[in-house]
Amino acid sequence: MNQPGMLITLEGPDGSGKSTQALLLIRFLKKAGFKVLHTREPGVTRSRKVSAAALVSQNQIVPEAELFLYWASRAQHVQQIIKPALQRAG
């Protein structure tokens, strides 16, 4: 019987060490025998163009529109990457 997949997220402001901690955690989990899928957002799905548009035009886009672009990227990421990986694991 397969063990169910697990989603671990690291949250924090830019420059707080999330990437460093993620790499340390990945190394630890792999040594312990776990399969690991490392993903990040924004920018890992086809919607990365949407995210890039929000990042590039920060001064030209209203905050509400920027928020919706990030939400669109998150929705795409969950449907295209996270849910399928969790289903394969479980």
PDB file with one MODEL, atoms N, CA, C and O in Angstrom:
MODEL        1
ATOM      1  N   MET A   1       0.843  -1.185   0.000  1.00  0.00           N
ATOM      2  CA  MET A   1       0.000   0.000   0.000  1.00  0.00           C
ATOM      3  C   MET A   1       0.883   1.242   0.000  1.00  0.00           C
ATOM      4  O   MET A   1       1.835   1.338   0.776  1.00  0.00           O
ATOM      5  N   ASN A   2       0.566   2.179  -0.864  1.00  0.00           N
ATOM      6  CA  ASN A   2       1.327   3.426  -0.951  1.00  0.00           C
ATOM      7  C   ASN A   2       0.989   4.348   0.207  1.00  0.00           C
ATOM      8  O   ASN A   2      -0.144   4.397   0.684  1.00  0.00           O
ATOM      9  N   GLN A   3       1.994   5.067   0.639  1.00  0.00           N
ATOM     10  CA  GLN A   3       1.734   6.115   1.623  1.00  0.00           C
ATOM     11  C   GLN A   3       1.186   7.326   0.877  1.00  0.00           C
ATOM     12  O   GLN A   3       1.569   7.579  -0.266  1.00  0.00           O
ATOM     13  N   PRO A   4       0.291   8.075   1.518  1.00  0.00           N
ATOM     14  CA  PRO A   4      -0.212   9.270   0.845  1.00  0.00           C
ATOM     15  C   PRO A   4       0.898  10.305   0.685  1.00  0.00           C
ATOM     16  O   PRO A   4       1.844  10.355   1.471  1.00  0.00           O
ATOM     17  N   GLY A   5       0.759  11.123  -0.345  1.00  0.00           N
ATOM     18  CA  GLY A   5       1.725  12.196  -0.543  1.00  0.00           C
ATOM     19  C   GLY A   5       1.584  13.259   0.524  1.00  0.00           C
ATOM     20  O   GLY A   5       0.563  13.351   1.206  1.00  0.00           O
ATOM     21  N   MET A   6       2.611  14.050   0.656  1.00  0.00           N
ATOM     22  CA  MET A   6       2.609  15.115   1.652  1.00  0.00           C
ATOM     23  C   MET A   6       3.057  16.405   0.969  1.00  0.00           C
ATOM     24  O   MET A   6       3.987  16.400   0.162  1.00  0.00           O
ATOM     25  N   LEU A   7       2.406  17.480   1.292  1.00  0.00           N
ATOM     26  CA  LEU A   7       2.766  18.791   0.770  1.00  0.00           C
ATOM     27  C   LEU A   7       3.386  19.593   1.902  1.00  0.00           C
ATOM     28  O   LEU A   7       2.772  19.784   2.951  1.00  0.00           O
ATOM     29  N   ILE A   8       4.593  20.055   1.682  1.00  0.00           N
ATOM     30  CA  ILE A   8       5.280  20.908   2.660  1.00  0.00           C
ATOM     31  C   ILE A   8       5.527  22.245   1.980  1.00  0.00           C
ATOM     32  O   ILE A   8       6.067  22.289   0.875  1.00  0.00           O
ATOM     33  N   THR A   9       5.141  23.323   2.623  1.00  0.00           N
ATOM     34  CA  THR A   9       5.387  24.650   2.059  1.00  0.00           C
ATOM     35  C   THR A   9       6.275  25.446   2.996  1.00  0.00           C
ATOM     36  O   THR A   9       6.199  25.316   4.218  1.00  0.00           O
ATOM     37  N   LEU A  10       7.107  26.262   2.404  1.00  0.00           N
ATOM     38  CA  LEU A  10       7.941  27.194   3.163  1.00  0.00           C
ATOM     39  C   LEU A  10       7.529  28.596   2.742  1.00  0.00           C
ATOM     40  O   LEU A  10       7.575  28.940   1.561  1.00  0.00           O
ATOM     41  N   GLU A  11       7.136  29.379   3.692  1.00  0.00           N
ATOM     42  CA  GLU A  11       6.645  30.726   3.425  1.00  0.00           C
ATOM     43  C   GLU A  11       7.548  31.749   4.099  1.00  0.00           C
ATOM     44  O   GLU A  11       8.140  31.476   5.143  1.00  0.00           O
ATOM     45  N   GLY A  12       7.649  32.916   3.502  1.00  0.00           N
ATOM     46  CA  GLY A  12       8.416  33.989   4.104  1.00  0.00           C
ATOM     47  C   GLY A  12       8.730  35.060   3.088  1.00  0.00           C
ATOM     48  O   GLY A  12       8.545  34.856   1.888  1.00  0.00           O
ATOM     49  N   PRO A  13       9.202  36.197   3.555  1.00  0.00           N
ATOM     50  CA  PRO A  13       9.521  37.300   2.640  1.00  0.00           C
ATOM     51  C   PRO A  13      10.756  36.996   1.803  1.00  0.00           C
ATOM     52  O   PRO A  13      11.535  36.099   2.125  1.00  0.00           O
ATOM     53  N   ASP A  14      10.922  37.747   0.739  1.00  0.00           N
ATOM     54  CA  ASP A  14      12.102  37.616  -0.116  1.00  0.00           C
ATOM     55  C   ASP A  14      13.368  37.753   0.726  1.00  0.00           C
ATOM     56  O   ASP A  14      13.461  38.620   1.594  1.00  0.00           O
ATOM     57  N   GLY A  15      14.331  36.889   0.457  1.00  0.00           N
ATOM     58  CA  GLY A  15      15.623  36.979   1.135  1.00  0.00           C
ATOM     59  C   GLY A  15      15.653  36.385   2.530  1.00  0.00           C
ATOM     60  O   GLY A  15      16.629  36.571   3.256  1.00  0.00           O
ATOM     61  N   SER A  16      14.600  35.671   2.922  1.00  0.00           N
ATOM     62  CA  SER A  16      14.549  35.148   4.288  1.00  0.00           C
ATOM     63  C   SER A  16      15.184  33.770   4.443  1.00  0.00           C
ATOM     64  O   SER A  16      15.283  33.256   5.557  1.00  0.00           O
ATOM     65  N   GLY A  17      15.620  33.162   3.323  1.00  0.00           N
ATOM     66  CA  GLY A  17      16.297  31.873   3.407  1.00  0.00           C
ATOM     67  C   GLY A  17      15.438  30.676   3.044  1.00  0.00           C
ATOM     68  O   GLY A  17      15.803  29.540   3.347  1.00  0.00           O
ATOM     69  N   LYS A  18      14.300  30.911   2.399  1.00  0.00           N
ATOM     70  CA  LYS A  18      13.412  29.807   2.035  1.00  0.00           C
ATOM     71  C   LYS A  18      14.096  28.812   1.105  1.00  0.00           C
ATOM     72  O   LYS A  18      13.990  27.602   1.305  1.00  0.00           O
ATOM     73  N   SER A  19      14.789  29.308   0.099  1.00  0.00           N
ATOM     74  CA  SER A  19      15.453  28.417  -0.858  1.00  0.00           C
ATOM     75  C   SER A  19      16.538  27.592  -0.179  1.00  0.00           C
ATOM     76  O   SER A  19      16.679  26.401  -0.455  1.00  0.00           O
ATOM     77  N   THR A  20      17.294  28.212   0.695  1.00  0.00           N
ATOM     78  CA  THR A  20      18.345  27.492   1.428  1.00  0.00           C
ATOM     79  C   THR A  20      17.733  26.407   2.296  1.00  0.00           C
ATOM     80  O   THR A  20      18.213  25.274   2.298  1.00  0.00           O
ATOM     81  N   GLN A  21      16.688  26.733   3.027  1.00  0.00           N
ATOM     82  CA  GLN A  21      16.038  25.757   3.894  1.00  0.00           C
ATOM     83  C   GLN A  21      15.385  24.638   3.072  1.00  0.00           C
ATOM     84  O   GLN A  21      15.399  23.475   3.476  1.00  0.00           O
ATOM     85  N   ALA A  22      14.817  24.998   1.921  1.00  0.00           N
ATOM     86  CA  ALA A  22      14.196  23.982   1.063  1.00  0.00           C
ATOM     87  C   ALA A  22      15.242  22.972   0.602  1.00  0.00           C
ATOM     88  O   ALA A  22      14.996  21.766   0.634  1.00  0.00           O
ATOM     89  N   LEU A  23      16.395  23.452   0.177  1.00  0.00           N
ATOM     90  CA  LEU A  23      17.450  22.544  -0.289  1.00  0.00           C
ATOM     91  C   LEU A  23      17.945  21.641   0.838  1.00  0.00           C
ATOM     92  O   LEU A  23      18.208  20.460   0.610  1.00  0.00           O
ATOM     93  N   LEU A  24      18.074  22.174   2.035  1.00  0.00           N
ATOM     94  CA  LEU A  24      18.477  21.351   3.184  1.00  0.00           C
ATOM     95  C   LEU A  24      17.416  20.296   3.496  1.00  0.00           C
ATOM     96  O   LEU A  24      17.749  19.144   3.773  1.00  0.00           O
ATOM     97  N   LEU A  25      16.154  20.682   3.451  1.00  0.00           N
ATOM     98  CA  LEU A  25      15.071  19.747   3.717  1.00  0.00           C
ATOM     99  C   LEU A  25      15.012  18.661   2.640  1.00  0.00           C
ATOM    100  O   LEU A  25      14.824  17.487   2.958  1.00  0.00           O
ATOM    101  N   ILE A  26      15.169  19.039   1.391  1.00  0.00           N
ATOM    102  CA  ILE A  26      15.164  18.077   0.291  1.00  0.00           C
ATOM    103  C   ILE A  26      16.275  17.053   0.478  1.00  0.00           C
ATOM    104  O   ILE A  26      16.048  15.851   0.340  1.00  0.00           O
ATOM    105  N   ARG A  27      17.459  17.525   0.787  1.00  0.00           N
ATOM    106  CA  ARG A  27      18.599  16.629   1.009  1.00  0.00           C
ATOM    107  C   ARG A  27      18.301  15.644   2.141  1.00  0.00           C
ATOM    108  O   ARG A  27      18.569  14.449   2.017  1.00  0.00           O
ATOM    109  N   PHE A  28      17.751  16.147   3.230  1.00  0.00           N
ATOM    110  CA  PHE A  28      17.414  15.309   4.383  1.00  0.00           C
ATOM    111  C   PHE A  28      16.368  14.250   4.008  1.00  0.00           C
ATOM    112  O   PHE A  28      16.532  13.072   4.326  1.00  0.00           O
ATOM    113  N   LEU A  29      15.295  14.675   3.330  1.00  0.00           N
ATOM    114  CA  LEU A  29      14.221  13.756   2.982  1.00  0.00           C
ATOM    115  C   LEU A  29      14.694  12.685   1.998  1.00  0.00           C
ATOM    116  O   LEU A  29      14.313  11.521   2.121  1.00  0.00           O
ATOM    117  N   LYS A  30      15.510  13.068   1.036  1.00  0.00           N
ATOM    118  CA  LYS A  30      16.027  12.084   0.081  1.00  0.00           C
ATOM    119  C   LYS A  30      16.917  11.061   0.770  1.00  0.00           C
ATOM    120  O   LYS A  30      16.843   9.871   0.464  1.00  0.00           O
ATOM    121  N   LYS A  31      17.756  11.511   1.695  1.00  0.00           N
ATOM    122  CA  LYS A  31      18.605  10.579   2.446  1.00  0.00           C
ATOM    123  C   LYS A  31      17.763   9.626   3.280  1.00  0.00           C
ATOM    124  O   LYS A  31      18.171   8.492   3.533  1.00  0.00           O
ATOM    125  N   ALA A  32      16.588  10.082   3.709  1.00  0.00           N
ATOM    126  CA  ALA A  32      15.693   9.244   4.501  1.00  0.00           C
ATOM    127  C   ALA A  32      14.864   8.314   3.620  1.00  0.00           C
ATOM    128  O   ALA A  32      14.067   7.526   4.129  1.00  0.00           O
ATOM    129  N   GLY A  33      15.047   8.401   2.304  1.00  0.00           N
ATOM    130  CA  GLY A  33      14.372   7.480   1.399  1.00  0.00           C
ATOM    131  C   GLY A  33      13.081   7.975   0.782  1.00  0.00           C
ATOM    132  O   GLY A  33      12.373   7.203   0.137  1.00  0.00           O
ATOM    133  N   PHE A  34      12.764   9.225   0.962  1.00  0.00           N
ATOM    134  CA  PHE A  34      11.530   9.769   0.393  1.00  0.00           C
ATOM    135  C   PHE A  34      11.772  10.263  -1.031  1.00  0.00           C
ATOM    136  O   PHE A  34      12.852  10.753  -1.360  1.00  0.00           O
ATOM    137  N   LYS A  35      10.745  10.124  -1.866  1.00  0.00           N
ATOM    138  CA  LYS A  35      10.764  10.759  -3.181  1.00  0.00           C
ATOM    139  C   LYS A  35      10.350  12.207  -2.972  1.00  0.00           C
ATOM    140  O   LYS A  35       9.425  12.488  -2.211  1.00  0.00           O
ATOM    141  N   VAL A  36      11.025  13.115  -3.638  1.00  0.00           N
ATOM    142  CA  VAL A  36      10.771  14.539  -3.421  1.00  0.00           C
ATOM    143  C   VAL A  36      10.544  15.231  -4.755  1.00  0.00           C
ATOM    144  O   VAL A  36      11.305  15.040  -5.703  1.00  0.00           O
ATOM    145  N   LEU A  37       9.506  16.024  -4.818  1.00  0.00           N
ATOM    146  CA  LEU A  37       9.277  16.923  -5.943  1.00  0.00           C
ATOM    147  C   LEU A  37       9.427  18.335  -5.398  1.00  0.00           C
ATOM    148  O   LEU A  37       8.642  18.770  -4.556  1.00  0.00           O
ATOM    149  N   HIS A  38      10.423  19.037  -5.875  1.00  0.00           N
ATOM    150  CA  HIS A  38      10.652  20.413  -5.439  1.00  0.00           C
ATOM    151  C   HIS A  38      10.051  21.343  -6.480  1.00  0.00           C
ATOM    152  O   HIS A  38      10.404  21.276  -7.657  1.00  0.00           O
ATOM    153  N   THR A  39       9.159  22.194  -6.055  1.00  0.00           N
ATOM    154  CA  THR A  39       8.530  23.155  -6.950  1.00  0.00           C
ATOM    155  C   THR A  39       8.462  24.493  -6.239  1.00  0.00           C
ATOM    156  O   THR A  39       8.569  24.567  -5.014  1.00  0.00           O
ATOM    157  N   ARG A  40       8.287  25.516  -6.995  1.00  0.00           N
ATOM    158  CA  ARG A  40       8.178  26.847  -6.399  1.00  0.00           C
ATOM    159  C   ARG A  40       7.265  27.700  -7.244  1.00  0.00           C
ATOM    160  O   ARG A  40       6.979  27.383  -8.398  1.00  0.00           O
ATOM    161  N   GLU A  41       6.828  28.751  -6.672  1.00  0.00           N
ATOM    162  CA  GLU A  41       6.000  29.679  -7.428  1.00  0.00           C
ATOM    163  C   GLU A  41       6.312  31.097  -7.001  1.00  0.00           C
ATOM    164  O   GLU A  41       6.823  31.290  -5.898  1.00  0.00           O
ATOM    165  N   PRO A  42       6.035  32.083  -7.804  1.00  0.00           N
ATOM    166  CA  PRO A  42       5.463  31.927  -9.134  1.00  0.00           C
ATOM    167  C   PRO A  42       6.525  31.471 -10.138  1.00  0.00           C
ATOM    168  O   PRO A  42       7.726  31.617  -9.914  1.00  0.00           O
ATOM    169  N   GLY A  43       6.045  30.918 -11.242  1.00  0.00           N
ATOM    170  CA  GLY A  43       6.935  30.712 -12.360  1.00  0.00           C
ATOM    171  C   GLY A  43       7.284  29.315 -12.772  1.00  0.00           C
ATOM    172  O   GLY A  43       8.249  29.154 -13.520  1.00  0.00           O
ATOM    173  N   VAL A  44       6.572  28.268 -12.342  1.00  0.00           N
ATOM    174  CA  VAL A  44       6.964  26.925 -12.750  1.00  0.00           C
ATOM    175  C   VAL A  44       6.009  26.288 -13.751  1.00  0.00           C
ATOM    176  O   VAL A  44       6.292  25.198 -14.249  1.00  0.00           O
ATOM    177  N   THR A  45       4.910  26.920 -14.053  1.00  0.00           N
ATOM    178  CA  THR A  45       3.950  26.363 -15.005  1.00  0.00           C
ATOM    179  C   THR A  45       3.879  27.272 -16.218  1.00  0.00           C
ATOM    180  O   THR A  45       4.598  28.266 -16.316  1.00  0.00           O
ATOM    181  N   ARG A  46       3.006  26.915 -17.129  1.00  0.00           N
ATOM    182  CA  ARG A  46       2.821  27.750 -18.323  1.00  0.00           C
ATOM    183  C   ARG A  46       2.359  29.154 -17.962  1.00  0.00           C
ATOM    184  O   ARG A  46       2.531  30.089 -18.745  1.00  0.00           O
ATOM    185  N   SER A  47       1.778  29.302 -16.788  1.00  0.00           N
ATOM    186  CA  SER A  47       1.298  30.625 -16.378  1.00  0.00           C
ATOM    187  C   SER A  47       2.438  31.526 -15.923  1.00  0.00           C
ATOM    188  O   SER A  47       2.198  32.641 -15.460  1.00  0.00           O
ATOM    189  N   ARG A  48       3.680  31.053 -16.050  1.00  0.00           N
ATOM    190  CA  ARG A  48       4.818  31.885 -15.644  1.00  0.00           C
ATOM    191  C   ARG A  48       4.836  33.201 -16.412  1.00  0.00           C
ATOM    192  O   ARG A  48       5.354  34.203 -15.920  1.00  0.00           O
ATOM    193  N   LYS A  49       4.268  33.200 -17.622  1.00  0.00           N
ATOM    194  CA  LYS A  49       4.181  34.442 -18.387  1.00  0.00           C
ATOM    195  C   LYS A  49       3.278  35.435 -17.667  1.00  0.00           C
ATOM    196  O   LYS A  49       3.546  36.637 -17.666  1.00  0.00           O
ATOM    197  N   VAL A  50       2.222  34.938 -17.064  1.00  0.00           N
ATOM    198  CA  VAL A  50       1.322  35.799 -16.288  1.00  0.00           C
ATOM    199  C   VAL A  50       2.077  36.360 -15.097  1.00  0.00           C
ATOM    200  O   VAL A  50       2.006  37.557 -14.817  1.00  0.00           O
ATOM    201  N   SER A  51       2.806  35.488 -14.388  1.00  0.00           N
ATOM    202  CA  SER A  51       3.576  35.934 -13.227  1.00  0.00           C
ATOM    203  C   SER A  51       4.645  36.926 -13.641  1.00  0.00           C
ATOM    204  O   SER A  51       4.857  37.935 -12.969  1.00  0.00           O
ATOM    205  N   ALA A  52       5.311  36.645 -14.738  1.00  0.00           N
ATOM    206  CA  ALA A  52       6.359  37.548 -15.214  1.00  0.00           C
ATOM    207  C   ALA A  52       5.771  38.905 -15.555  1.00  0.00           C
ATOM    208  O   ALA A  52       6.382  39.938 -15.280  1.00  0.00           O
ATOM    209  N   ALA A  53       4.590  38.905 -16.151  1.00  0.00           N
ATOM    210  CA  ALA A  53       3.940  40.178 -16.478  1.00  0.00           C
ATOM    211  C   ALA A  53       3.689  40.983 -15.221  1.00  0.00           C
ATOM    212  O   ALA A  53       3.864  42.202 -15.211  1.00  0.00           O
ATOM    213  N   ALA A  54       3.281  40.306 -14.164  1.00  0.00           N
ATOM    214  CA  ALA A  54       3.021  41.006 -12.900  1.00  0.00           C
ATOM    215  C   ALA A  54       4.318  41.539 -12.311  1.00  0.00           C
ATOM    216  O   ALA A  54       4.350  42.648 -11.778  1.00  0.00           O
ATOM    217  N   LEU A  55       5.387  40.757 -12.403  1.00  0.00           N
ATOM    218  CA  LEU A  55       6.656  41.174 -11.819  1.00  0.00           C
ATOM    219  C   LEU A  55       7.294  42.314 -12.609  1.00  0.00           C
ATOM    220  O   LEU A  55       7.830  43.257 -12.026  1.00  0.00           O
ATOM    221  N   VAL A  56       7.234  42.224 -13.940  1.00  0.00           N
ATOM    222  CA  VAL A  56       7.892  43.217 -14.788  1.00  0.00           C
ATOM    223  C   VAL A  56       7.179  44.559 -14.724  1.00  0.00           C
ATOM    224  O   VAL A  56       7.825  45.607 -14.722  1.00  0.00           O
ATOM    225  N   SER A  57       5.874  44.532 -14.673  1.00  0.00           N
ATOM    226  CA  SER A  57       5.123  45.783 -14.748  1.00  0.00           C
ATOM    227  C   SER A  57       4.572  46.205 -13.388  1.00  0.00           C
ATOM    228  O   SER A  57       3.436  46.672 -13.297  1.00  0.00           O
ATOM    229  N   GLN A  58       5.357  46.047 -12.351  1.00  0.00           N
ATOM    230  CA  GLN A  58       4.886  46.373 -11.009  1.00  0.00           C
ATOM    231  C   GLN A  58       4.400  47.813 -10.888  1.00  0.00           C
ATOM    232  O   GLN A  58       3.459  48.089 -10.144  1.00  0.00           O
ATOM    233  N   ASN A  59       5.022  48.715 -11.599  1.00  0.00           N
ATOM    234  CA  ASN A  59       4.632  50.121 -11.491  1.00  0.00           C
ATOM    235  C   ASN A  59       3.513  50.484 -12.452  1.00  0.00           C
ATOM    236  O   ASN A  59       2.984  51.594 -12.385  1.00  0.00           O
ATOM    237  N   GLN A  60       3.140  49.577 -13.344  1.00  0.00           N
ATOM    238  CA  GLN A  60       2.132  49.884 -14.350  1.00  0.00           C
ATOM    239  C   GLN A  60       0.823  49.148 -14.125  1.00  0.00           C
ATOM    240  O   GLN A  60      -0.122  49.336 -14.891  1.00  0.00           O
ATOM    241  N   ILE A  61       0.743  48.332 -13.116  1.00  0.00           N
ATOM    242  CA  ILE A  61      -0.445  47.521 -12.900  1.00  0.00           C
ATOM    243  C   ILE A  61      -1.023  47.855 -11.519  1.00  0.00           C
ATOM    244  O   ILE A  61      -0.280  48.030 -10.552  1.00  0.00           O
ATOM    245  N   VAL A  62      -2.323  47.939 -11.440  1.00  0.00           N
ATOM    246  CA  VAL A  62      -2.938  48.245 -10.154  1.00  0.00           C
ATOM    247  C   VAL A  62      -2.773  47.044  -9.224  1.00  0.00           C
ATOM    248  O   VAL A  62      -2.733  45.906  -9.690  1.00  0.00           O
ATOM    249  N   PRO A  63      -2.679  47.282  -7.925  1.00  0.00           N
ATOM    250  CA  PRO A  63      -2.431  46.187  -6.992  1.00  0.00           C
ATOM    251  C   PRO A  63      -3.447  45.044  -7.075  1.00  0.00           C
ATOM    252  O   PRO A  63      -3.085  43.875  -6.943  1.00  0.00           O
ATOM    253  N   GLU A  64      -4.724  45.388  -7.294  1.00  0.00           N
ATOM    254  CA  GLU A  64      -5.745  44.341  -7.382  1.00  0.00           C
ATOM    255  C   GLU A  64      -5.500  43.431  -8.585  1.00  0.00           C
ATOM    256  O   GLU A  64      -5.682  42.218  -8.487  1.00  0.00           O
ATOM    257  N   ALA A  65      -5.097  43.997  -9.702  1.00  0.00           N
ATOM    258  CA  ALA A  65      -4.817  43.200 -10.901  1.00  0.00           C
ATOM    259  C   ALA A  65      -3.596  42.314 -10.676  1.00  0.00           C
ATOM    260  O   ALA A  65      -3.574  41.160 -11.105  1.00  0.00           O
ATOM    261  N   GLU A  66      -2.587  42.849 -10.009  1.00  0.00           N
ATOM    262  CA  GLU A  66      -1.400  42.058  -9.702  1.00  0.00           C
ATOM    263  C   GLU A  66      -1.761  40.871  -8.804  1.00  0.00           C
ATOM    264  O   GLU A  66      -1.272  39.759  -9.006  1.00  0.00           O
ATOM    265  N   LEU A  67      -2.613  41.116  -7.822  1.00  0.00           N
ATOM    266  CA  LEU A  67      -3.060  40.049  -6.937  1.00  0.00           C
ATOM    267  C   LEU A  67      -3.769  38.949  -7.721  1.00  0.00           C
ATOM    268  O   LEU A  67      -3.514  37.767  -7.490  1.00  0.00           O
ATOM    269  N   PHE A  68      -4.652  39.320  -8.640  1.00  0.00           N
ATOM    270  CA  PHE A  68      -5.370  38.325  -9.439  1.00  0.00           C
ATOM    271  C   PHE A  68      -4.419  37.537 -10.330  1.00  0.00           C
ATOM    272  O   PHE A  68      -4.634  36.348 -10.564  1.00  0.00           O
ATOM    273  N   LEU A  69      -3.373  38.183 -10.828  1.00  0.00           N
ATOM    274  CA  LEU A  69      -2.386  37.462 -11.637  1.00  0.00           C
ATOM    275  C   LEU A  69      -1.663  36.408 -10.798  1.00  0.00           C
ATOM    276  O   LEU A  69      -1.428  35.292 -11.263  1.00  0.00           O
ATOM    277  N   TYR A  70      -1.313  36.763  -9.568  1.00  0.00           N
ATOM    278  CA  TYR A  70      -0.674  35.785  -8.683  1.00  0.00           C
ATOM    279  C   TYR A  70      -1.633  34.646  -8.338  1.00  0.00           C
ATOM    280  O   TYR A  70      -1.222  33.488  -8.274  1.00  0.00           O
ATOM    281  N   TRP A  71      -2.899  34.968  -8.117  1.00  0.00           N
ATOM    282  CA  TRP A  71      -3.886  33.922  -7.832  1.00  0.00           C
ATOM    283  C   TRP A  71      -4.036  32.988  -9.029  1.00  0.00           C
ATOM    284  O   TRP A  71      -4.156  31.774  -8.861  1.00  0.00           O
ATOM    285  N   ALA A  72      -4.030  33.546 -10.228  1.00  0.00           N
ATOM    286  CA  ALA A  72      -4.138  32.731 -11.440  1.00  0.00           C
ATOM    287  C   ALA A  72      -2.931  31.789 -11.538  1.00  0.00           C
ATOM    288  O   ALA A  72      -3.082  30.616 -11.880  1.00  0.00           O
ATOM    289  N   SER A  73      -1.759  32.297 -11.241  1.00  0.00           N
ATOM    290  CA  SER A  73      -0.558  31.472 -11.260  1.00  0.00           C
ATOM    291  C   SER A  73      -0.645  30.362 -10.225  1.00  0.00           C
ATOM    292  O   SER A  73      -0.289  29.219 -10.511  1.00  0.00           O
ATOM    293  N   ARG A  74      -1.115  30.685  -9.026  1.00  0.00           N
ATOM    294  CA  ARG A  74      -1.273  29.692  -7.957  1.00  0.00           C
ATOM    295  C   ARG A  74      -2.265  28.609  -8.372  1.00  0.00           C
ATOM    296  O   ARG A  74      -2.000  27.423  -8.177  1.00  0.00           O
ATOM    297  N   ALA A  75      -3.398  29.000  -8.940  1.00  0.00           N
ATOM    298  CA  ALA A  75      -4.409  28.022  -9.357  1.00  0.00           C
ATOM    299  C   ALA A  75      -3.839  27.068 -10.405  1.00  0.00           C
ATOM    300  O   ALA A  75      -4.067  25.860 -10.339  1.00  0.00           O
ATOM    301  N   GLN A  76      -3.110  27.603 -11.353  1.00  0.00           N
ATOM    302  CA  GLN A  76      -2.494  26.778 -12.396  1.00  0.00           C
ATOM    303  C   GLN A  76      -1.469  25.828 -11.789  1.00  0.00           C
ATOM    304  O   GLN A  76      -1.414  24.656 -12.160  1.00  0.00           O
ATOM    305  N   HIS A  77      -0.676  26.314 -10.881  1.00  0.00           N
ATOM    306  CA  HIS A  77       0.358  25.520 -10.216  1.00  0.00           C
ATOM    307  C   HIS A  77      -0.265  24.358  -9.441  1.00  0.00           C
ATOM    308  O   HIS A  77       0.216  23.228  -9.517  1.00  0.00           O
ATOM    309  N   VAL A  78      -1.322  24.636  -8.705  1.00  0.00           N
ATOM    310  CA  VAL A  78      -1.985  23.595  -7.922  1.00  0.00           C
ATOM    311  C   VAL A  78      -2.557  22.531  -8.847  1.00  0.00           C
ATOM    312  O   VAL A  78      -2.362  21.340  -8.608  1.00  0.00           O
ATOM    313  N   GLN A  79      -3.260  22.939  -9.895  1.00  0.00           N
ATOM    314  CA  GLN A  79      -3.908  21.979 -10.795  1.00  0.00           C
ATOM    315  C   GLN A  79      -2.920  21.205 -11.665  1.00  0.00           C
ATOM    316  O   GLN A  79      -3.115  20.016 -11.918  1.00  0.00           O
ATOM    317  N   GLN A  80      -1.869  21.868 -12.119  1.00  0.00           N
ATOM    318  CA  GLN A  80      -0.951  21.259 -13.080  1.00  0.00           C
ATOM    319  C   GLN A  80       0.195  20.497 -12.413  1.00  0.00           C
ATOM    320  O   GLN A  80       0.687  19.522 -12.980  1.00  0.00           O
ATOM    321  N   ILE A  81       0.629  20.915 -11.230  1.00  0.00           N
ATOM    322  CA  ILE A  81       1.811  20.329 -10.600  1.00  0.00           C
ATOM    323  C   ILE A  81       1.481  19.614  -9.292  1.00  0.00           C
ATOM    324  O   ILE A  81       1.760  18.424  -9.147  1.00  0.00           O
ATOM    325  N   ILE A  82       0.892  20.329  -8.349  1.00  0.00           N
ATOM    326  CA  ILE A  82       0.735  19.804  -6.988  1.00  0.00           C
ATOM    327  C   ILE A  82      -0.271  18.657  -6.911  1.00  0.00           C
ATOM    328  O   ILE A  82       0.064  17.585  -6.408  1.00  0.00           O
ATOM    329  N   LYS A  83      -1.488  18.857  -7.396  1.00  0.00           N
ATOM    330  CA  LYS A  83      -2.509  17.800  -7.297  1.00  0.00           C
ATOM    331  C   LYS A  83      -2.083  16.514  -8.006  1.00  0.00           C
ATOM    332  O   LYS A  83      -2.223  15.435  -7.431  1.00  0.00           O
ATOM    333  N   PRO A  84      -1.569  16.594  -9.229  1.00  0.00           N
ATOM    334  CA  PRO A  84      -1.132  15.351  -9.877  1.00  0.00           C
ATOM    335  C   PRO A  84      -0.020  14.640  -9.119  1.00  0.00           C
ATOM    336  O   PRO A  84      -0.010  13.410  -9.054  1.00  0.00           O
ATOM    337  N   ALA A  85       0.906  15.382  -8.549  1.00  0.00           N
ATOM    338  CA  ALA A  85       1.998  14.757  -7.795  1.00  0.00           C
ATOM    339  C   ALA A  85       1.465  14.066  -6.540  1.00  0.00           C
ATOM    340  O   ALA A  85       1.901  12.961  -6.217  1.00  0.00           O
ATOM    341  N   LEU A  86       0.542  14.692  -5.838  1.00  0.00           N
ATOM    342  CA  LEU A  86      -0.045  14.088  -4.657  1.00  0.00           C
ATOM    343  C   LEU A  86      -0.871  12.848  -5.016  1.00  0.00           C
ATOM    344  O   LEU A  86      -0.879  11.869  -4.269  1.00  0.00           O
ATOM    345  N   GLN A  87      -1.560  12.890  -6.150  1.00  0.00           N
ATOM    346  CA  GLN A  87      -2.337  11.720  -6.582  1.00  0.00           C
ATOM    347  C   GLN A  87      -1.427  10.560  -6.960  1.00  0.00           C
ATOM    348  O   GLN A  87      -1.736   9.406  -6.663  1.00  0.00           O
ATOM    349  N   ARG A  88      -0.302  10.859  -7.617  1.00  0.00           N
ATOM    350  CA  ARG A  88       0.646   9.790  -7.964  1.00  0.00           C
ATOM    351  C   ARG A  88       1.241   9.159  -6.702  1.00  0.00           C
ATOM    352  O   ARG A  88       1.504   7.957  -6.667  1.00  0.00           O
ATOM    353  N   ALA A  89       1.449   9.968  -5.682  1.00  0.00           N
ATOM    354  CA  ALA A  89       2.083   9.469  -4.446  1.00  0.00           C
ATOM    355  C   ALA A  89       1.138   8.604  -3.632  1.00  0.00           C
ATOM    356  O   ALA A  89       1.584   7.699  -2.927  1.00  0.00           O
ATOM    357  N   GLY A  90      -0.145   8.862  -3.716  1.00  0.00           N
ATOM    358  CA  GLY A  90      -1.082   8.149  -2.874  1.00  0.00           C
ATOM    359  C   GLY A  90      -1.846   7.153  -3.638  1.00  0.00           C
ATOM    360  O   GLY A  90      -2.689   6.455  -3.073  1.00  0.00           O
TER     361      GLY A  90
ENDMDL
END
